Amino acid sequence: MDGTLTIAAHDFDLIRQQLKIPQGLPILEAIEKMPAAQAAKAQIKLHELEMEIGAQSRPQPGAQEVLALLQASGFSLGILTRNAEDIAHATLKAAGLANYFTDDDIIGRTRCNPKPDPAGILLLMAQWKASPNNTVMVGDYLFDLETGRNAAVSTVHFNTTGSPTWPDLTDVTIKRLEDLSLYL
């Protein structure tokens, strides 16, 4: 969602600094390793920061058109995010994309283990009665692609910057969301 359907707005280094997490460490995993009281405070602060960012979200160019095309073509659409579900809802609403997703189709860290664990994709596939050969994970970051591989589904790397790339985890690379229509 963040950086794929919405314009990337997270400054992860600043978030780490505010949560007193060493630079370069994955935020959720670093919080998980904190003592319980410290982790609880960090979770609250992270939620506040993510809600602030989510409330100001803007859609990626072409996001509404691609989602409308996919929905009209009969595809099931889901969100798999490392955010909590309420943050995902706030983000989608602010970006004008909320009407493309049902509550059940928005999976965050409060419903299952976060990406790159495949639990979220597996949950969506079970809900949709889908199989790996007709499921695709689209994302802009390593965790998205690892999640797709871990669930044995096809992966699309949405890469607007040209780097970094993860060719061993990527089936298709696109630079514009509209390019997804080429693969329908």
CNS distance restraints for C-alpha pairs under 8 A (distance, minus, plus):
assign (resid   1 and name CA) (resid   5 and name CA) 4.92 0.50 0.50
assign (resid   1 and name CA) (resid   6 and name CA) 6.11 0.50 0.50
assign (resid   1 and name CA) (resid  79 and name CA) 6.48 0.50 0.50
assign (resid   1 and name CA) (resid  80 and name CA) 7.38 0.50 0.50
assign (resid   1 and name CA) (resid  81 and name CA) 6.57 0.50 0.50
assign (resid   1 and name CA) (resid  88 and name CA) 7.87 0.50 0.50
assign (resid   1 and name CA) (resid 139 and name CA) 7.55 0.50 0.50
assign (resid   2 and name CA) (resid   6 and name CA) 5.16 0.50 0.50
assign (resid   2 and name CA) (resid   7 and name CA) 6.63 0.50 0.50
assign (resid   2 and name CA) (resid   8 and name CA) 5.61 0.50 0.50
assign (resid   2 and name CA) (resid   9 and name CA) 7.59 0.50 0.50
assign (resid   3 and name CA) (resid   7 and name CA) 5.01 0.50 0.50
assign (resid   3 and name CA) (resid   8 and name CA) 3.96 0.50 0.50
assign (resid   3 and name CA) (resid   9 and name CA) 7.45 0.50 0.50
assign (resid   3 and name CA) (resid  60 and name CA) 7.77 0.50 0.50
assign (resid   3 and name CA) (resid 139 and name CA) 7.84 0.50 0.50
assign (resid   3 and name CA) (resid 140 and name CA) 6.14 0.50 0.50
assign (resid   4 and name CA) (resid   8 and name CA) 7.52 0.50 0.50
assign (resid   4 and name CA) (resid  60 and name CA) 6.98 0.50 0.50
assign (resid   4 and name CA) (resid 138 and name CA) 7.71 0.50 0.50
assign (resid   4 and name CA) (resid 139 and name CA) 5.73 0.50 0.50
assign (resid   4 and name CA) (resid 140 and name CA) 5.66 0.50 0.50
assign (resid   4 and name CA) (resid 158 and name CA) 6.57 0.50 0.50
assign (resid   5 and name CA) (resid  59 and name CA) 5.88 0.50 0.50
assign (resid   5 and name CA) (resid  60 and name CA) 5.36 0.50 0.50
assign (resid   5 and name CA) (resid  63 and name CA) 5.72 0.50 0.50
assign (resid   6 and name CA) (resid  57 and name CA) 6.34 0.50 0.50
assign (resid   6 and name CA) (resid  58 and name CA) 5.48 0.50 0.50
assign (resid   6 and name CA) (resid  59 and name CA) 4.19 0.50 0.50
assign (resid   6 and name CA) (resid  60 and name CA) 4.72 0.50 0.50
assign (resid   6 and name CA) (resid  63 and name CA) 7.77 0.50 0.50
assign (resid   6 and name CA) (resid  95 and name CA) 6.82 0.50 0.50
assign (resid   7 and name CA) (resid  57 and name CA) 6.99 0.50 0.50
assign (resid   7 and name CA) (resid  58 and name CA) 5.83 0.50 0.50
assign (resid   7 and name CA) (resid  59 and name CA) 5.85 0.50 0.50
assign (resid   7 and name CA) (resid  60 and name CA) 5.06 0.50 0.50
assign (resid   9 and name CA) (resid  53 and name CA) 6.83 0.50 0.50
assign (resid   9 and name CA) (resid  57 and name CA) 7.53 0.50 0.50
assign (resid  10 and name CA) (resid  53 and name CA) 6.94 0.50 0.50
assign (resid  11 and name CA) (resid  15 and name CA) 6.30 0.50 0.50
assign (resid  12 and name CA) (resid  16 and name CA) 6.06 0.50 0.50
assign (resid  13 and name CA) (resid  17 and name CA) 6.18 0.50 0.50
assign (resid  13 and name CA) (resid  23 and name CA) 6.26 0.50 0.50
assign (resid  13 and name CA) (resid  24 and name CA) 7.71 0.50 0.50
assign (resid  14 and name CA) (resid  18 and name CA) 6.16 0.50 0.50
assign (resid  15 and name CA) (resid  19 and name CA) 6.15 0.50 0.50
assign (resid  15 and name CA) (resid  46 and name CA) 7.57 0.50 0.50
assign (resid  15 and name CA) (resid  49 and name CA) 7.61 0.50 0.50
assign (resid  16 and name CA) (resid  20 and name CA) 5.83 0.50 0.50
assign (resid  16 and name CA) (resid  21 and name CA) 4.75 0.50 0.50
assign (resid  16 and name CA) (resid  22 and name CA) 6.60 0.50 0.50
assign (resid  16 and name CA) (resid  23 and name CA) 6.38 0.50 0.50
assign (resid  16 and name CA) (resid  27 and name CA) 6.72 0.50 0.50
assign (resid  17 and name CA) (resid  21 and name CA) 6.02 0.50 0.50
assign (resid  17 and name CA) (resid  22 and name CA) 7.32 0.50 0.50
assign (resid  17 and name CA) (resid  23 and name CA) 7.47 0.50 0.50
assign (resid  19 and name CA) (resid  42 and name CA) 5.89 0.50 0.50
assign (resid  19 and name CA) (resid  45 and name CA) 7.28 0.50 0.50
assign (resid  19 and name CA) (resid  46 and name CA) 7.40 0.50 0.50
assign (resid  21 and name CA) (resid  25 and name CA) 7.22 0.50 0.50
assign (resid  21 and name CA) (resid  27 and name CA) 7.22 0.50 0.50
assign (resid  21 and name CA) (resid  30 and name CA) 6.78 0.50 0.50
assign (resid  21 and name CA) (resid  31 and name CA) 7.92 0.50 0.50
assign (resid  25 and name CA) (resid  29 and name CA) 7.69 0.50 0.50
assign (resid  25 and name CA) (resid  30 and name CA) 6.46 0.50 0.50
assign (resid  26 and name CA) (resid  30 and name CA) 6.08 0.50 0.50
assign (resid  27 and name CA) (resid  31 and name CA) 6.22 0.50 0.50
assign (resid  28 and name CA) (resid  32 and name CA) 6.21 0.50 0.50
assign (resid  29 and name CA) (resid  33 and name CA) 6.56 0.50 0.50
assign (resid  30 and name CA) (resid  34 and name CA) 6.72 0.50 0.50
assign (resid  31 and name CA) (resid  39 and name CA) 5.32 0.50 0.50
assign (resid  31 and name CA) (resid  42 and name CA) 6.73 0.50 0.50
assign (resid  31 and name CA) (resid  43 and name CA) 7.34 0.50 0.50
assign (resid  32 and name CA) (resid  39 and name CA) 6.62 0.50 0.50
assign (resid  33 and name CA) (resid  39 and name CA) 7.79 0.50 0.50
assign (resid  34 and name CA) (resid  38 and name CA) 6.07 0.50 0.50
assign (resid  34 and name CA) (resid  39 and name CA) 5.21 0.50 0.50
assign (resid  35 and name CA) (resid  39 and name CA) 5.95 0.50 0.50
assign (resid  36 and name CA) (resid  40 and name CA) 6.12 0.50 0.50
assign (resid  37 and name CA) (resid  41 and name CA) 6.46 0.50 0.50
assign (resid  38 and name CA) (resid  42 and name CA) 6.14 0.50 0.50
assign (resid  39 and name CA) (resid  43 and name CA) 6.03 0.50 0.50
assign (resid  40 and name CA) (resid  44 and name CA) 6.39 0.50 0.50
assign (resid  41 and name CA) (resid  45 and name CA) 6.25 0.50 0.50
assign (resid  42 and name CA) (resid  46 and name CA) 5.93 0.50 0.50
assign (resid  43 and name CA) (resid  47 and name CA) 6.07 0.50 0.50
assign (resid  44 and name CA) (resid  48 and name CA) 6.33 0.50 0.50
assign (resid  45 and name CA) (resid  49 and name CA) 6.23 0.50 0.50
assign (resid  46 and name CA) (resid  50 and name CA) 6.04 0.50 0.50
assign (resid  47 and name CA) (resid  51 and name CA) 6.04 0.50 0.50
assign (resid  47 and name CA) (resid  84 and name CA) 7.86 0.50 0.50
assign (resid  47 and name CA) (resid  87 and name CA) 7.76 0.50 0.50
assign (resid  48 and name CA) (resid  52 and name CA) 6.31 0.50 0.50
assign (resid  49 and name CA) (resid  53 and name CA) 6.36 0.50 0.50
assign (resid  50 and name CA) (resid  54 and name CA) 5.90 0.50 0.50
assign (resid  50 and name CA) (resid  83 and name CA) 7.63 0.50 0.50
assign (resid  50 and name CA) (resid  87 and name CA) 6.69 0.50 0.50
assign (resid  51 and name CA) (resid  55 and name CA) 6.01 0.50 0.50
assign (resid  51 and name CA) (resid  87 and name CA) 5.56 0.50 0.50
assign (resid  51 and name CA) (resid  90 and name CA) 7.18 0.50 0.50
assign (resid  51 and name CA) (resid  91 and name CA) 7.86 0.50 0.50
assign (resid  52 and name CA) (resid  56 and name CA) 6.85 0.50 0.50
assign (resid  53 and name CA) (resid  57 and name CA) 6.58 0.50 0.50
assign (resid  53 and name CA) (resid  91 and name CA) 7.84 0.50 0.50
assign (resid  54 and name CA) (resid  87 and name CA) 6.29 0.50 0.50
assign (resid  54 and name CA) (resid  88 and name CA) 7.33 0.50 0.50
assign (resid  54 and name CA) (resid  90 and name CA) 5.80 0.50 0.50
assign (resid  54 and name CA) (resid  91 and name CA) 4.12 0.50 0.50
assign (resid  54 and name CA) (resid  92 and name CA) 7.87 0.50 0.50
assign (resid  54 and name CA) (resid  94 and name CA) 7.09 0.50 0.50
assign (resid  55 and name CA) (resid  90 and name CA) 5.88 0.50 0.50
assign (resid  55 and name CA) (resid  91 and name CA) 5.76 0.50 0.50
assign (resid  55 and name CA) (resid  94 and name CA) 5.58 0.50 0.50
assign (resid  56 and name CA) (resid  91 and name CA) 7.44 0.50 0.50
assign (resid  56 and name CA) (resid  94 and name CA) 6.23 0.50 0.50
assign (resid  56 and name CA) (resid  95 and name CA) 7.76 0.50 0.50
assign (resid  57 and name CA) (resid  91 and name CA) 5.65 0.50 0.50
assign (resid  57 and name CA) (resid  92 and name CA) 7.59 0.50 0.50
assign (resid  57 and name CA) (resid  94 and name CA) 5.48 0.50 0.50
assign (resid  57 and name CA) (resid  95 and name CA) 5.16 0.50 0.50
assign (resid  58 and name CA) (resid  94 and name CA) 6.76 0.50 0.50
assign (resid  58 and name CA) (resid  95 and name CA) 4.42 0.50 0.50
assign (resid  58 and name CA) (resid  96 and name CA) 7.80 0.50 0.50
assign (resid  59 and name CA) (resid  63 and name CA) 6.14 0.50 0.50
assign (resid  59 and name CA) (resid  64 and name CA) 7.64 0.50 0.50
assign (resid  59 and name CA) (resid  95 and name CA) 4.91 0.50 0.50
assign (resid  59 and name CA) (resid  96 and name CA) 7.15 0.50 0.50
assign (resid  59 and name CA) (resid  97 and name CA) 7.47 0.50 0.50
assign (resid  60 and name CA) (resid 177 and name CA) 7.84 0.50 0.50
assign (resid  61 and name CA) (resid 176 and name CA) 7.82 0.50 0.50
assign (resid  61 and name CA) (resid 177 and name CA) 7.41 0.50 0.50
assign (resid  62 and name CA) (resid  66 and name CA) 6.08 0.50 0.50
assign (resid  62 and name CA) (resid 176 and name CA) 7.65 0.50 0.50
assign (resid  62 and name CA) (resid 177 and name CA) 5.94 0.50 0.50
assign (resid  62 and name CA) (resid 178 and name CA) 5.84 0.50 0.50
assign (resid  63 and name CA) (resid  67 and name CA) 6.07 0.50 0.50
assign (resid  63 and name CA) (resid 177 and name CA) 6.40 0.50 0.50
assign (resid  63 and name CA) (resid 178 and name CA) 7.67 0.50 0.50
assign (resid  64 and name CA) (resid  68 and name CA) 6.00 0.50 0.50
assign (resid  64 and name CA) (resid  97 and name CA) 6.67 0.50 0.50
assign (resid  65 and name CA) (resid  69 and name CA) 6.11 0.50 0.50
assign (resid  65 and name CA) (resid 178 and name CA) 7.67 0.50 0.50
assign (resid  66 and name CA) (resid  70 and name CA) 6.08 0.50 0.50
assign (resid  66 and name CA) (resid 177 and name CA) 6.74 0.50 0.50
assign (resid  66 and name CA) (resid 178 and name CA) 5.96 0.50 0.50
assign (resid  66 and name CA) (resid 180 and name CA) 7.44 0.50 0.50
assign (resid  66 and name CA) (resid 181 and name CA) 7.23 0.50 0.50
assign (resid  67 and name CA) (resid  71 and name CA) 5.98 0.50 0.50
assign (resid  67 and name CA) (resid 100 and name CA) 6.79 0.50 0.50
assign (resid  68 and name CA) (resid  72 and name CA) 5.96 0.50 0.50
assign (resid  68 and name CA) (resid 100 and name CA) 7.51 0.50 0.50
assign (resid  69 and name CA) (resid  73 and name CA) 6.05 0.50 0.50
assign (resid  69 and name CA) (resid 181 and name CA) 7.99 0.50 0.50
assign (resid  70 and name CA) (resid  74 and name CA) 6.51 0.50 0.50
assign (resid  70 and name CA) (resid  75 and name CA) 5.46 0.50 0.50
assign (resid  70 and name CA) (resid  76 and name CA) 7.93 0.50 0.50
assign (resid  70 and name CA) (resid  77 and name CA) 7.84 0.50 0.50
assign (resid  71 and name CA) (resid  75 and name CA) 5.41 0.50 0.50
assign (resid  71 and name CA) (resid  76 and name CA) 6.90 0.50 0.50
assign (resid  71 and name CA) (resid  77 and name CA) 7.25 0.50 0.50
assign (resid  71 and name CA) (resid 100 and name CA) 7.41 0.50 0.50
assign (resid  76 and name CA) (resid 128 and name CA) 7.25 0.50 0.50
assign (resid  77 and name CA) (resid 100 and name CA) 7.30 0.50 0.50
assign (resid  77 and name CA) (resid 101 and name CA) 6.41 0.50 0.50
assign (resid  77 and name CA) (resid 105 and name CA) 7.04 0.50 0.50
assign (resid  78 and name CA) (resid 101 and name CA) 6.39 0.50 0.50
assign (resid  78 and name CA) (resid 105 and name CA) 4.68 0.50 0.50
assign (resid  78 and name CA) (resid 106 and name CA) 5.75 0.50 0.50
assign (resid  78 and name CA) (resid 107 and name CA) 7.66 0.50 0.50
assign (resid  78 and name CA) (resid 124 and name CA) 7.16 0.50 0.50
assign (resid  79 and name CA) (resid 101 and name CA) 7.70 0.50 0.50
assign (resid  79 and name CA) (resid 105 and name CA) 6.24 0.50 0.50
assign (resid  79 and name CA) (resid 106 and name CA) 4.65 0.50 0.50
assign (resid  79 and name CA) (resid 107 and name CA) 5.95 0.50 0.50
assign (resid  79 and name CA) (resid 108 and name CA) 7.99 0.50 0.50
assign (resid  80 and name CA) (resid 106 and name CA) 6.23 0.50 0.50
assign (resid  80 and name CA) (resid 107 and name CA) 4.92 0.50 0.50
assign (resid  80 and name CA) (resid 108 and name CA) 5.96 0.50 0.50
assign (resid  80 and name CA) (resid 115 and name CA) 7.90 0.50 0.50
assign (resid  80 and name CA) (resid 120 and name CA) 6.23 0.50 0.50
assign (resid  80 and name CA) (resid 121 and name CA) 7.17 0.50 0.50
assign (resid  81 and name CA) (resid  88 and name CA) 7.39 0.50 0.50
assign (resid  81 and name CA) (resid 106 and name CA) 7.89 0.50 0.50
assign (resid  81 and name CA) (resid 107 and name CA) 6.34 0.50 0.50
assign (resid  81 and name CA) (resid 108 and name CA) 4.91 0.50 0.50
assign (resid  81 and name CA) (resid 109 and name CA) 7.02 0.50 0.50
assign (resid  81 and name CA) (resid 114 and name CA) 7.27 0.50 0.50
assign (resid  81 and name CA) (resid 115 and name CA) 7.23 0.50 0.50
assign (resid  82 and name CA) (resid 108 and name CA) 5.53 0.50 0.50
assign (resid  82 and name CA) (resid 109 and name CA) 5.33 0.50 0.50
assign (resid  82 and name CA) (resid 114 and name CA) 5.25 0.50 0.50
assign (resid  82 and name CA) (resid 115 and name CA) 6.21 0.50 0.50
assign (resid  83 and name CA) (resid  87 and name CA) 6.19 0.50 0.50
assign (resid  83 and name CA) (resid  88 and name CA) 6.44 0.50 0.50
assign (resid  83 and name CA) (resid 108 and name CA) 5.43 0.50 0.50
assign (resid  83 and name CA) (resid 109 and name CA) 5.87 0.50 0.50
assign (resid  84 and name CA) (resid  88 and name CA) 6.49 0.50 0.50
assign (resid  84 and name CA) (resid 108 and name CA) 4.84 0.50 0.50
assign (resid  84 and name CA) (resid 109 and name CA) 5.29 0.50 0.50
assign (resid  84 and name CA) (resid 110 and name CA) 5.63 0.50 0.50
assign (resid  85 and name CA) (resid  89 and name CA) 6.22 0.50 0.50
assign (resid  85 and name CA) (resid 106 and name CA) 6.52 0.50 0.50
assign (resid  85 and name CA) (resid 107 and name CA) 6.37 0.50 0.50
assign (resid  85 and name CA) (resid 108 and name CA) 5.06 0.50 0.50
assign (resid  85 and name CA) (resid 109 and name CA) 7.44 0.50 0.50
assign (resid  85 and name CA) (resid 110 and name CA) 6.98 0.50 0.50
assign (resid  86 and name CA) (resid  90 and name CA) 6.22 0.50 0.50
assign (resid  87 and name CA) (resid  91 and name CA) 6.04 0.50 0.50
assign (resid  88 and name CA) (resid  92 and name CA) 6.08 0.50 0.50
assign (resid  88 and name CA) (resid 106 and name CA) 7.38 0.50 0.50
assign (resid  88 and name CA) (resid 108 and name CA) 7.67 0.50 0.50
assign (resid  89 and name CA) (resid  93 and name CA) 6.03 0.50 0.50
assign (resid  89 and name CA) (resid  98 and name CA) 6.83 0.50 0.50
assign (resid  90 and name CA) (resid  94 and name CA) 6.08 0.50 0.50
assign (resid  91 and name CA) (resid  95 and name CA) 6.18 0.50 0.50
assign (resid  92 and name CA) (resid  96 and name CA) 6.05 0.50 0.50
assign (resid  92 and name CA) (resid  97 and name CA) 4.88 0.50 0.50
assign (resid  92 and name CA) (resid  98 and name CA) 4.68 0.50 0.50
assign (resid  93 and name CA) (resid  97 and name CA) 5.97 0.50 0.50
assign (resid  93 and name CA) (resid  98 and name CA) 4.92 0.50 0.50
assign (resid  97 and name CA) (resid 101 and name CA) 7.94 0.50 0.50
assign (resid 101 and name CA) (resid 105 and name CA) 6.12 0.50 0.50
assign (resid 101 and name CA) (resid 106 and name CA) 7.01 0.50 0.50
assign (resid 102 and name CA) (resid 106 and name CA) 6.86 0.50 0.50
assign (resid 105 and name CA) (resid 124 and name CA) 6.66 0.50 0.50
assign (resid 107 and name CA) (resid 111 and name CA) 6.29 0.50 0.50
assign (resid 107 and name CA) (resid 112 and name CA) 7.50 0.50 0.50
assign (resid 107 and name CA) (resid 120 and name CA) 6.12 0.50 0.50
assign (resid 107 and name CA) (resid 124 and name CA) 8.00 0.50 0.50
assign (resid 108 and name CA) (resid 112 and name CA) 6.73 0.50 0.50
assign (resid 108 and name CA) (resid 114 and name CA) 6.89 0.50 0.50
assign (resid 108 and name CA) (resid 120 and name CA) 7.62 0.50 0.50
assign (resid 109 and name CA) (resid 113 and name CA) 5.76 0.50 0.50
assign (resid 109 and name CA) (resid 114 and name CA) 4.96 0.50 0.50
assign (resid 112 and name CA) (resid 119 and name CA) 6.20 0.50 0.50
assign (resid 112 and name CA) (resid 120 and name CA) 6.21 0.50 0.50
assign (resid 113 and name CA) (resid 117 and name CA) 6.05 0.50 0.50
assign (resid 113 and name CA) (resid 119 and name CA) 6.37 0.50 0.50
assign (resid 113 and name CA) (resid 120 and name CA) 7.37 0.50 0.50
assign (resid 114 and name CA) (resid 119 and name CA) 7.83 0.50 0.50
assign (resid 114 and name CA) (resid 120 and name CA) 7.51 0.50 0.50
assign (resid 115 and name CA) (resid 120 and name CA) 7.62 0.50 0.50
assign (resid 115 and name CA) (resid 143 and name CA) 5.70 0.50 0.50
assign (resid 115 and name CA) (resid 144 and name CA) 6.68 0.50 0.50
assign (resid 115 and name CA) (resid 146 and name CA) 7.81 0.50 0.50
assign (resid 115 and name CA) (resid 147 and name CA) 5.75 0.50 0.50
assign (resid 116 and name CA) (resid 143 and name CA) 4.87 0.50 0.50
assign (resid 116 and name CA) (resid 144 and name CA) 6.54 0.50 0.50
assign (resid 116 and name CA) (resid 145 and name CA) 7.88 0.50 0.50
assign (resid 116 and name CA) (resid 146 and name CA) 5.45 0.50 0.50
assign (resid 116 and name CA) (resid 147 and name CA) 4.27 0.50 0.50
assign (resid 116 and name CA) (resid 150 and name CA) 7.39 0.50 0.50
assign (resid 117 and name CA) (resid 147 and name CA) 5.81 0.50 0.50
assign (resid 117 and name CA) (resid 150 and name CA) 6.98 0.50 0.50
assign (resid 118 and name CA) (resid 122 and name CA) 6.16 0.50 0.50
assign (resid 118 and name CA) (resid 147 and name CA) 5.11 0.50 0.50
assign (resid 118 and name CA) (resid 148 and name CA) 7.04 0.50 0.50
assign (resid 118 and name CA) (resid 150 and name CA) 5.51 0.50 0.50
assign (resid 118 and name CA) (resid 151 and name CA) 5.10 0.50 0.50
assign (resid 119 and name CA) (resid 123 and name CA) 6.02 0.50 0.50
assign (resid 119 and name CA) (resid 151 and name CA) 7.94 0.50 0.50
assign (resid 120 and name CA) (resid 124 and name CA) 6.27 0.50 0.50
assign (resid 121 and name CA) (resid 125 and name CA) 6.07 0.50 0.50
assign (resid 121 and name CA) (resid 147 and name CA) 7.72 0.50 0.50
assign (resid 121 and name CA) (resid 148 and name CA) 7.64 0.50 0.50
assign (resid 121 and name CA) (resid 151 and name CA) 6.70 0.50 0.50
assign (resid 122 and name CA) (resid 126 and name CA) 6.14 0.50 0.50
assign (resid 122 and name CA) (resid 151 and name CA) 6.74 0.50 0.50
assign (resid 123 and name CA) (resid 127 and name CA) 6.27 0.50 0.50
assign (resid 124 and name CA) (resid 128 and name CA) 6.16 0.50 0.50
assign (resid 125 and name CA) (resid 129 and name CA) 5.62 0.50 0.50
assign (resid 125 and name CA) (resid 130 and name CA) 4.68 0.50 0.50
assign (resid 125 and name CA) (resid 131 and name CA) 6.32 0.50 0.50
assign (resid 125 and name CA) (resid 132 and name CA) 7.82 0.50 0.50
assign (resid 125 and name CA) (resid 135 and name CA) 7.53 0.50 0.50
assign (resid 126 and name CA) (resid 130 and name CA) 6.41 0.50 0.50
assign (resid 130 and name CA) (resid 134 and name CA) 6.54 0.50 0.50
assign (resid 130 and name CA) (resid 135 and name CA) 6.82 0.50 0.50
assign (resid 131 and name CA) (resid 135 and name CA) 6.37 0.50 0.50
assign (resid 132 and name CA) (resid 136 and name CA) 7.81 0.50 0.50
assign (resid 132 and name CA) (resid 151 and name CA) 7.22 0.50 0.50
assign (resid 132 and name CA) (resid 152 and name CA) 5.93 0.50 0.50
assign (resid 132 and name CA) (resid 153 and name CA) 4.71 0.50 0.50
assign (resid 132 and name CA) (resid 154 and name CA) 7.60 0.50 0.50
assign (resid 133 and name CA) (resid 153 and name CA) 6.35 0.50 0.50
assign (resid 133 and name CA) (resid 154 and name CA) 7.47 0.50 0.50
assign (resid 134 and name CA) (resid 153 and name CA) 7.74 0.50 0.50
assign (resid 135 and name CA) (resid 153 and name CA) 5.75 0.50 0.50
assign (resid 135 and name CA) (resid 154 and name CA) 6.65 0.50 0.50
assign (resid 136 and name CA) (resid 148 and name CA) 7.39 0.50 0.50
assign (resid 136 and name CA) (resid 153 and name CA) 5.70 0.50 0.50
assign (resid 136 and name CA) (resid 154 and name CA) 4.82 0.50 0.50
assign (resid 136 and name CA) (resid 155 and name CA) 5.67 0.50 0.50
assign (resid 136 and name CA) (resid 156 and name CA) 7.20 0.50 0.50
assign (resid 137 and name CA) (resid 144 and name CA) 7.05 0.50 0.50
assign (resid 137 and name CA) (resid 145 and name CA) 7.14 0.50 0.50
assign (resid 137 and name CA) (resid 147 and name CA) 7.85 0.50 0.50
assign (resid 137 and name CA) (resid 148 and name CA) 5.41 0.50 0.50
assign (resid 137 and name CA) (resid 153 and name CA) 6.83 0.50 0.50
assign (resid 137 and name CA) (resid 154 and name CA) 6.25 0.50 0.50
assign (resid 137 and name CA) (resid 155 and name CA) 4.85 0.50 0.50
assign (resid 137 and name CA) (resid 156 and name CA) 6.17 0.50 0.50
assign (resid 138 and name CA) (resid 144 and name CA) 7.10 0.50 0.50
assign (resid 138 and name CA) (resid 145 and name CA) 7.64 0.50 0.50
assign (resid 138 and name CA) (resid 155 and name CA) 5.90 0.50 0.50
assign (resid 138 and name CA) (resid 156 and name CA) 4.62 0.50 0.50
assign (resid 138 and name CA) (resid 157 and name CA) 6.05 0.50 0.50
assign (resid 138 and name CA) (resid 158 and name CA) 6.77 0.50 0.50
assign (resid 139 and name CA) (resid 144 and name CA) 5.15 0.50 0.50
assign (resid 139 and name CA) (resid 145 and name CA) 6.66 0.50 0.50
assign (resid 139 and name CA) (resid 155 and name CA) 7.87 0.50 0.50
assign (resid 139 and name CA) (resid 156 and name CA) 6.43 0.50 0.50
assign (resid 139 and name CA) (resid 157 and name CA) 5.41 0.50 0.50
assign (resid 139 and name CA) (resid 158 and name CA) 5.55 0.50 0.50
assign (resid 140 and name CA) (resid 144 and name CA) 6.82 0.50 0.50
assign (resid 140 and name CA) (resid 157 and name CA) 5.56 0.50 0.50
assign (resid 140 and name CA) (resid 158 and name CA) 4.71 0.50 0.50
assign (resid 140 and name CA) (resid 159 and name CA) 5.81 0.50 0.50
assign (resid 141 and name CA) (resid 145 and name CA) 6.72 0.50 0.50
assign (resid 141 and name CA) (resid 157 and name CA) 7.48 0.50 0.50
assign (resid 142 and name CA) (resid 146 and name CA) 6.06 0.50 0.50
assign (resid 142 and name CA) (resid 166 and name CA) 7.10 0.50 0.50
assign (resid 143 and name CA) (resid 147 and name CA) 5.96 0.50 0.50
assign (resid 144 and name CA) (resid 148 and name CA) 6.38 0.50 0.50
assign (resid 145 and name CA) (resid 149 and name CA) 6.28 0.50 0.50
assign (resid 145 and name CA) (resid 155 and name CA) 5.98 0.50 0.50
assign (resid 145 and name CA) (resid 156 and name CA) 7.52 0.50 0.50
assign (resid 145 and name CA) (resid 157 and name CA) 7.03 0.50 0.50
assign (resid 145 and name CA) (resid 169 and name CA) 5.66 0.50 0.50
assign (resid 145 and name CA) (resid 170 and name CA) 6.55 0.50 0.50
assign (resid 146 and name CA) (resid 150 and name CA) 5.95 0.50 0.50
assign (resid 146 and name CA) (resid 169 and name CA) 6.43 0.50 0.50
assign (resid 147 and name CA) (resid 151 and name CA) 6.19 0.50 0.50
assign (resid 148 and name CA) (resid 152 and name CA) 6.10 0.50 0.50
assign (resid 148 and name CA) (resid 153 and name CA) 5.22 0.50 0.50
assign (resid 148 and name CA) (resid 154 and name CA) 6.41 0.50 0.50
assign (resid 148 and name CA) (resid 155 and name CA) 5.73 0.50 0.50
assign (resid 149 and name CA) (resid 153 and name CA) 6.01 0.50 0.50
assign (resid 149 and name CA) (resid 154 and name CA) 7.26 0.50 0.50
assign (resid 149 and name CA) (resid 155 and name CA) 7.25 0.50 0.50
assign (resid 149 and name CA) (resid 169 and name CA) 6.50 0.50 0.50
assign (resid 154 and name CA) (resid 170 and name CA) 7.83 0.50 0.50
assign (resid 154 and name CA) (resid 171 and name CA) 6.22 0.50 0.50
assign (resid 155 and name CA) (resid 169 and name CA) 7.18 0.50 0.50
assign (resid 155 and name CA) (resid 170 and name CA) 5.37 0.50 0.50
assign (resid 155 and name CA) (resid 171 and name CA) 5.26 0.50 0.50
assign (resid 155 and name CA) (resid 172 and name CA) 6.55 0.50 0.50
assign (resid 156 and name CA) (resid 170 and name CA) 6.05 0.50 0.50
assign (resid 156 and name CA) (resid 171 and name CA) 5.97 0.50 0.50
assign (resid 156 and name CA) (resid 172 and name CA) 4.77 0.50 0.50
assign (resid 156 and name CA) (resid 173 and name CA) 5.59 0.50 0.50
assign (resid 156 and name CA) (resid 174 and name CA) 7.12 0.50 0.50
assign (resid 157 and name CA) (resid 170 and name CA) 6.07 0.50 0.50
assign (resid 157 and name CA) (resid 171 and name CA) 7.75 0.50 0.50
assign (resid 157 and name CA) (resid 172 and name CA) 6.22 0.50 0.50
assign (resid 157 and name CA) (resid 173 and name CA) 4.65 0.50 0.50
assign (resid 157 and name CA) (resid 174 and name CA) 6.22 0.50 0.50
assign (resid 158 and name CA) (resid 173 and name CA) 6.01 0.50 0.50
assign (resid 158 and name CA) (resid 174 and name CA) 5.04 0.50 0.50
assign (resid 158 and name CA) (resid 175 and name CA) 5.79 0.50 0.50
assign (resid 158 and name CA) (resid 176 and name CA) 7.15 0.50 0.50
assign (resid 158 and name CA) (resid 177 and name CA) 7.25 0.50 0.50
assign (resid 159 and name CA) (resid 163 and name CA) 7.20 0.50 0.50
assign (resid 159 and name CA) (resid 165 and name CA) 7.76 0.50 0.50
assign (resid 159 and name CA) (resid 173 and name CA) 6.69 0.50 0.50
assign (resid 159 and name CA) (resid 174 and name CA) 6.06 0.50 0.50
assign (resid 159 and name CA) (resid 175 and name CA) 5.14 0.50 0.50
assign (resid 159 and name CA) (resid 176 and name CA) 7.95 0.50 0.50
assign (resid 160 and name CA) (resid 174 and name CA) 7.71 0.50 0.50
assign (resid 160 and name CA) (resid 175 and name CA) 4.76 0.50 0.50
assign (resid 160 and name CA) (resid 176 and name CA) 6.93 0.50 0.50
assign (resid 161 and name CA) (resid 175 and name CA) 7.86 0.50 0.50
assign (resid 166 and name CA) (resid 170 and name CA) 6.22 0.50 0.50
assign (resid 167 and name CA) (resid 171 and name CA) 7.59 0.50 0.50
assign (resid 174 and name CA) (resid 179 and name CA) 6.11 0.50 0.50
assign (resid 174 and name CA) (resid 180 and name CA) 7.30 0.50 0.50
assign (resid 175 and name CA) (resid 179 and name CA) 7.32 0.50 0.50
assign (resid 176 and name CA) (resid 180 and name CA) 7.86 0.50 0.50
assign (resid 178 and name CA) (resid 182 and name CA) 7.98 0.50 0.50
assign (resid 179 and name CA) (resid 183 and name CA) 7.64 0.50 0.50
assign (resid 180 and name CA) (resid 184 and name CA) 7.04 0.50 0.50
